Amino acid sequence: MNKNFSEAEELLDLISEQQEQYEGDVQLIVCPPTVYLELATDYSEEFPIFVGAQNVSQFIKGAYTGEVSASMLASMGITHCIVGHSERRKYFGETDAVIAEKIKNLLSFQITPIYCCGETLDERNQDNHFEVVANQISEALFHLTDEEMDEIVIAYEPVWAIGTGVNATPQQAQEMHDFIRRLILDKYGNEVANDLPILYGGSCNAQNAKELFSMPDVDGGLIGGASLTVEDFLMIRDSF
């Protein structure tokens, strides 16, 4: 929840201008606040960027004042949506059962869910981090078919590293990403597991991105604060 309209427009303008000259193969998705989604889709029609939402309702339609449905997002040309972010879990009480409903709705409108999972500092210190992530993934995703799972992106975001300036080490990120991929392998098989994009989120920035992205199972980043400065955001893009 950052930037007023003119600031958001300036940021999108700068990102789009740089994307127009970009010759790499990194897929760039911007996920602005809901009120700026139409602005972002205007840019995506001219420049090589995808637009995602930061959240979606668990309901299809109806008397849910203030909510935004998957069908509304689809009608605007939104291609991706973040679900299960730790801040949604912490401040708004979202459970994996609720998140599973959101994922179901998104998939029914051909929107790619970016599913967030990750442990708190206490859970890691108690050596429960693998169990926590396994439970989150099984409860939110394991009802999906192979075909539906093919449309999912997973973002591992250790809660203790979000907005704190303390990121997981590349080795810690790789360890958890490998664990997640093996969970998917056991449930869905080799092809689905190998094709699954797993992003790292949690104080990923221009300084540490290259080392994080060098890990074999870290396929990209879910970028928070560093995305608010175009130079840093594009340096992260160029870290692959």
C-alpha positions, 0 to 999 in steps of 0.5 A: 500500500504505497504511492499516490496516483501520480507517483504510481504512474511515474513508476510504471512509466519508468519501468515500461520505458526500460522494459521496451529496451529489454532483450532478456527473457525474464518475465516481469509482473507488476502487482500494484494496489487495486485502484491502479490496476487499470493504469497498469494494464494500459501500460501492459498493452504497449510494453512487455509487462504482465499485471497482477493483483495483490489480493482477490475475494474468496467470493464469486460475486454478491453483497461483499462491499469492498471486495474485488472478485476474480471475474472483475480482475479477469475482465480487466486483463489481469493475468496474475494474483498474489494470494496468501501473503503473510500480511494477509494472514497476519492482519486479516486472518486469512487461513489456507482454507480461505486461500484455497477458495481464492485459488479456485476462483482465480483458476476458473478465470484463467488467472495465475495464482502466486501462492505465498507460504513461509514460516515465522521466526519462532517457527524456524527457531523451533525447527518447525519451518518445514512442517509449517510450509508443508502444511500450508501447501497441502491445505491450500494446493493439494486439492488441485488437479495436475492440470491446475497445479501447472498454472500455479506459482509458489512464492516462499516468503520467510515471514522473519525476512519480510520488510526487516532487511534480513533476508534468508541466506541463499543456502536457506532459500535453496534448502526450502525451495528444494523441499517445496519442489520435492513436496510437489514431486511426491504429490504430482510427479516429476513433470509438474514439479520441474515446471513449477516456478518457485519465487523467493520473497523476503528482503530480496534487493539489488545487492543480494538478488544475484546470489539468491537467483544463482541457486538451482531451485530459486526461479525468481523473486517476489519483490517488496520494498525494492520494487518501489525504486525503478533502478533497484527493481530493474537491477533485480530483473537483470540479476538472472 
